[in-house]
């Protein structure tokens, strides 16, 4: 069983979605045909874009089409779980395309692995992060009035094969989150590693640490 790392750099969301779907379909097809395949972990960044998941409410997008154009952003309705979120430069996006059966994981355990990889990456910078019950993702001071999300998670799984994944705010422009109710929440904030640390963070270093943690947790 191989697990390959791919870095797509800064890539338009539509192109990344198409490439993800191609990888996902190829893995499902190979798995069903009994052919050899590789699991894949993709990392990238996107130009400013909002994505609304299957269970998302359009009302959580606070801007109309013309207003989106003015801030240089786009909106996509997509096939992952979760509500609305933002992707943009300075945010580390990770799309694992995996056959969960290779790792003896169910979907809930897999999401726990994604969260844990981010929690450990944050801890390596001295940022204490954790989980919030009934709210997928990674949070700071989760059970306090100052609860704020540092990483959104939304996954699609079919035939035990995954796509979509996580979005960790490293040095993201957080102003873009003011135009939505992030992940459907109206009473919780959003933060980034840069904001919490009060300094610039080496994006490539964060990427390396997150991939290492994820591979370790998967036993890959």
NORFEN-V396725 format. One record per residue. N is the residue number from 1. RES is the residue in one small letter. PHI is phi in whole degrees, -180 to 180 (* if undefined). Layout:
N/RES/PHI, N/RES/PHI
This chain:
1/x/*, 2/x/-104, 3/x/-127, 4/x/-101, 5/x/-99, 6/x/-130, 7/x/-113, 8/x/-92, 9/x/64, 10/x/-86, 11/x/-137, 12/x/-57, 13/x/-60, 14/x/-61, 15/x/-67, 16/x/-64, 17/x/-63, 18/x/-63, 19/x/-65, 20/x/-58, 21/x/-61, 22/x/-61, 23/x/-64, 24/x/-61, 25/x/-62, 26/x/-66, 27/x/-68, 28/x/-59, 29/x/-62, 30/x/-65, 31/x/-61, 32/x/-69, 33/x/-88, 34/x/74, 35/x/-92, 36/x/-70, 37/x/-152, 38/x/-118, 39/x/-72, 40/x/-138, 41/x/-118, 42/x/-105, 43/x/-121, 44/x/-168, 45/x/-131, 46/x/-124, 47/x/-62, 48/x/-54, 49/x/-155, 50/x/-107, 51/x/-125, 52/x/-115, 53/x/-77, 54/x/-56, 55/x/-94, 56/x/-75, 57/x/-102, 58/x/-55, 59/x/-67, 60/x/-78, 61/x/-94, 62/x/-91, 63/x/-116, 64/x/-89, 65/x/-59, 66/x/-66, 67/x/-66, 68/x/-61, 69/x/-60, 70/x/-66, 71/x/-96, 72/x/73, 73/x/-122, 74/x/-128, 75/x/-129, 76/x/-125, 77/x/-94, 78/x/-129, 79/x/-102, 80/x/-97, 81/x/-76, 82/x/96, 83/x/-102, 84/x/-97, 85/x/-147, 86/x/-119, 87/x/-124, 88/x/-164, 89/x/-55, 90/x/87, 91/x/-107, 92/x/-88, 93/x/-102, 94/x/-130, 95/x/-117, 96/x/-76, 97/x/-114, 98/x/-130, 99/x/-89, 100/x/-61, 101/x/-66, 102/x/-67, 103/x/-111, 104/x/53, 105/x/-120, 106/x/-88, 107/x/-64, 108/x/-64, 109/x/-65, 110/x/-64, 111/x/-62, 112/x/-61, 113/x/-63, 114/x/-59, 115/x/-60, 116/x/-65, 117/x/-60, 118/x/-70, 119/x/-58, 120/x/-70, 121/x/-64, 122/x/-61, 123/x/-60, 124/x/-68, 125/x/-107, 126/x/82, 127/x/-101, 128/x/-87, 129/x/-121, 130/x/-163, 131/x/-109, 132/x/-125, 133/x/-55, 134/x/64, 135/x/-141, 136/x/-59, 137/x/125, 138/x/-123, 139/x/-128, 140/x/-111, 141/x/46, 142/x/-58, 143/x/-106, 144/x/-131, 145/x/-63, 146/x/-96, 147/x/-53, 148/x/-148, 149/x/-93, 150/x/-109, 151/x/-148, 152/x/-95, 153/x/-133, 154/x/-150, 155/x/-131, 156/x/-113, 157/x/-137, 158/x/-146, 159/x/57, 160/x/63, 161/x/-109, 162/x/-107, 163/x/-150, 164/x/59, 165/x/166, 166/x/-132, 167/x/-138, 168/x/-99, 169/x/-77, 170/x/-92, 171/x/-138, 172/x/-69, 173/x/-75, 174/x/-73, 175/x/-61, 176/x/-64, 177/x/-74, 178/x/-73, 179/x/-95, 180/x/-139, 181/x/-96, 182/x/-55, 183/x/57, 184/x/88, 185/x/-90, 186/x/-107, 187/x/-120, 188/x/-133, 189/x/-95, 190/x/-129, 191/x/-141, 192/x/-138, 193/x/-62, 194/x/-61, 195/x/-65, 196/x/-67, 197/x/-87, 198/x/70, 199/x/-158, 200/x/-67, 201/x/-120, 202/x/-72, 203/x/-59, 204/x/-64, 205/x/-67, 206/x/-60, 207/x/-57, 208/x/-63, 209/x/-67, 210/x/-64, 211/x/-61, 212/x/-64, 213/x/-65, 214/x/-66, 215/x/-63, 216/x/-64, 217/x/-67, 218/x/-79, 219/x/70, 220/x/-93
